[in-house]
Amino acid sequence: MPESPQIPSPDITPTLPAGTPITMSDLTTLVDETADGSIAHPLAEPGMLLDGVYRVLNVKGGPGVSGMGVVYIVEMDEGRFAAKTFQHQFSQNLPLVERFLRESRTWLLTGFHPNIVHAYFIDIIDAAPYLFMEYVESADSGNLSLADYLKSGCIDMPDAVRLGIQCCDGMIHAVSAVPGLVHRDLKPENLLIARDGTLKITDFGLVRCNISEDIPFTRLDELSDRTELTQAGTTFGTPAYMAPEQFLEAATVGEAADIYAFGCCFYEAISGNRLFTIRAGTALEHLMALREFHQHEPPIPLLERVEDCPQDLNRVIMRCLEKRPEDRWSSFRELRDELIFIYENAFSATYRIPRKEHESAREVARQIRSLTLLDGYQRAVRLRNLREHQEASPYAFHLALASYFLATGETDEERRQLEKALRVREPGQGYEAVRRLAELHLDAGESDQAENVLNLSLAEDPSKLERYLEPLVRLLTMRGNFADAKRIVSNFPPGRRTEALLAHVYQAAGQTEDLAALYRRQVDELVCAIRQNISEVTAGDRVGWEHQEDPGVLHDVMRELAPDCSLEPLDRTEHAVWPDLDAYPDFSVPMAWL
């Protein structure tokens, strides 16, 4: 038997490194997706800053290396993180984007557990979501995942059982935290081993749970006439570790499928051999052969491959590999109890339960904010894809997110997205973000910040002053510069907009007589316009009202202001009440510009 690679042994209370996984599996998680045909964006390079905050140290994955994903190892004031996102050319592919969002949401909901790679928070950078995860540092040998250690052959049996117990602990927690969770891609590449010997489950990209909807999956029967697997355009597991039922209907498998994958992983860890080794000419032939073996071929008992394997350990692992789901262990909890019994009796060792970590109030708040961000991002993506000619630039997308958070009343996040929009704007963009950001600063009483935002934009193009009239006039009146405010307004043609700004200045300056005169003139003009419009209405005309009670309000107002005006023509029209847009959040007024 080849010499077993050394797995670090955990301390009684392991100290976990701050940060997440950096491995991109070298085994395809069937199948590599194709992009949507949009122009590829270059990846960030080491030394660059993401969003002006996160310094890139390394890049894992990317075009020709991984499927849709890419992982940046980044550093910031808080330490190192692994930031996972998708390549920009996939941003228009709604099913793949939603798969990433589902993975991120599920990972965040698992909370913190020593045997699961922590998902700390979400940030939206250049219109793409980034999941910031725990950075797990590799051993001095360079080994990081169980797959890395297995390249040198099997590992020491007590170590394998100890790691198996930790894997069970992580899955028990995940299933408890997220009802109905099924990982669907447990494999050695997704079982990381930290420097202190702690196993950490990673990559929830194929997870299924009760709280999220699945993207469609292609049945293998539909692939029989395909010459290349990459044409399938779907993803449902890694064939070498897939349960028999997962080949048939990946979308409906349960915890038993993960227990089968666990058995495949630790059969390999103990014996140094894959459960089934296939030689085939094409990827499709390889897949079909693996399906046949997993579904019908009895695996070689572990005892026949490893002579000194305890009988109980052979029994436990082989039961994980039963063909029928109901013949396997009923849960990871039951499997864990069996493995602890073997660890303590067959190897005369004591299993020390790792100390569980508890999230700080700040970490919990950041995770909650991340879930809100994901919700806004998903809505914005769906809106963009519904509209054929929607601008897809990062600036427009961050502006859309800011509109979503305006609609939900989350001012801090609205401000954050407007700031991001300004960072990624291109020539000819930015007016809307500048105006809205300046107004948010003014709402918060932050006149200096509002002035900085306005000055930066006006310095680039002073001729566009009219775009910022509202926040500029508000800023001047807030500081008591009423004369300057009126002078600026007077430089523009009179109209409803300039009259509204003058009313604001008059009110702030306490000029009540001027304000009353302005309002009287506006009211007279409105009454005159209403008189004219009513006189042109004939019986049977359709008149659009936004709310059912609007006609009554108009009658009351005109009875008070113009009692001699006959509203009888309105009573002979067909009133068409428009739907209340606020009842449809995806199409609410603040998002209508999309």
C-alpha positions, 0 to 999 in steps of 0.5 A: 500500500502506498504511504499515506499523505499526512493530514493535519490533526486538529487541536481540541479547539481548532482555530480556523483561518479567516477566509474561503476555498480557492479550488476550482474542481478539475472534474467537470460538474456536468456540463460546462455551460456556454456563454450567451454570445455577449462580448467577454470582459477581461478578468481582473488581474493580481494587484488590481482593486475591485470596486476600489476596495478589494485588492486582487491577490490571485485568480482561479478559473475563468474562460477555458479553465472553469465553467461559468465561475471565477474566484478572486482571492482578495485582501481588504482591511478585514483580511483575506477572502475568496470572492466568487462570481460568474464571468461577465459574458454570462450576465445575460443568461438568466438561468445560469445567473439564477443558479449563482444567486440560488447558490449564494442565498443557500450558502448565506442561510447555512450560517457559520459552522466549522465544517462548512466554508463560511459565506460572509457577505454579498457585494455587487461590483460592476453589475455582477454579484460577488459572494465573499467567502472564507479563505481556506489556506492550503498546507505547506505541501500545497494540498488543500482539498481531499482530492489533492491528498488523494493524488498520492494515494489513500490516506490514513484510515483514522484520519479518513474516518475523522474527516468523514465525521466532520463531513457528516457534521457539516451536512447535518448543520446544512440540512438543519439550517436550510430545510430540504437541502441536498448538496448534489455535488459532494466530491473530494474537490469540494471537501477542503482540509484547512491547515489545522485538519478541519474539513470544510464543505464548499461549492453549493452551486448545485444545491436543491432546497425547499426555499428556492426554485430549480432551473430545468435539468436535462435528462440523460435520455435526451443526451443519447443523440448528442456527440458532445456533452458540452452541448447539453447546456445543463448541470446536475452533478459529477458522474464519478460521485453521483447516486444511481437515481441522480442520473435519472432525475437530478432535480428530485433527489434527496439526502440519500444521494448525498450519502451515496456521494459521501460513500464514493468519496470516503471509499476512495479516501480509504482505498486510494481507488475510485469506486468505478474506473471507466475507460471510454472514447468520448465524454458521452460514452464515459458518462453512459458507462458510469451511469450503467456501473452506478446503477447496476454494477456491485462495487468491490467491497472495501475489505477486498481492497484494504485488508486491514479495514475494520469490518464495521467500517466496511459495513458502514461505507458499503451501506452508503453505496447501496443502489436503492436510496431506502437501503442506505443510511437514513440520514447523515446523523445516523451515519455520523453516530456509526463513524464515531463508534468505529473511530473510538472502538476500532482505532482506540481514539477519542473524537473531539467535537470542534467548538462551534462558532457564533456569528457576531451581530455585525456579521448577522446584519451583513448577511441579512443585507446580503440577502436583500441585495440578492433579492434586488439583483434578481428582480433587476436581472429579470426586469432587464431580460424582460425588456428587449432593448434594455441598456445592459451597462454596469452603470444602468444596472447599479442605477436599477438596483438603486431604484429597487432600494428606493422602492423598498425604502432602504436608503443606505443601500440605495446610496451605496448602489448610486456610488457604485454607479458613479464609479463605473459610469462611462462618458455621457453617463452619470447625470441621474446618479449624481442628482439622486446621490446629491439629494440623498445627502441633502435629505441626511443634512450632509451639505458638504457631501452633496456639494462635492458630488455636484462639483465633481460632475459640474467640473467635467461639464459645466453646461449641464447645470440644468440637470442638477437644478433641484439638488443645487437649489436645495443646497443653496437654500439649506445654506441660506444663499437665497439670492444665489438660488433665485438668480440661478433659477431665473436664468432658465425659462419659466415653467412648472419646474422653475416655479416649483424651485422658486416656491421652495426658495420662497418657503425656505426664506420665509417670503410668504407673500411671494409664495402665496402669489406664486401658488395663486397664479399656478392655481389659476392656470390649472383651473383654466386648463381644466376648463378648456379640457372639459369643454372638449370632452364629448359623450362616450370618450374614455378618460383615464384615471389612476385611482377609482376615487379621482373623478370625485376629487376633481369634482370637489376641487372644481366645485370649490375653485370654479363653482361656475364650471360645469363638470357634466361632460365628465359624467357622460364619459367612460372612466377607465381606471388604470391599475395601481402600479404599487401593487406590482413591485417589479413594475413599480413607478421607481423601476419604470425607467427600466 
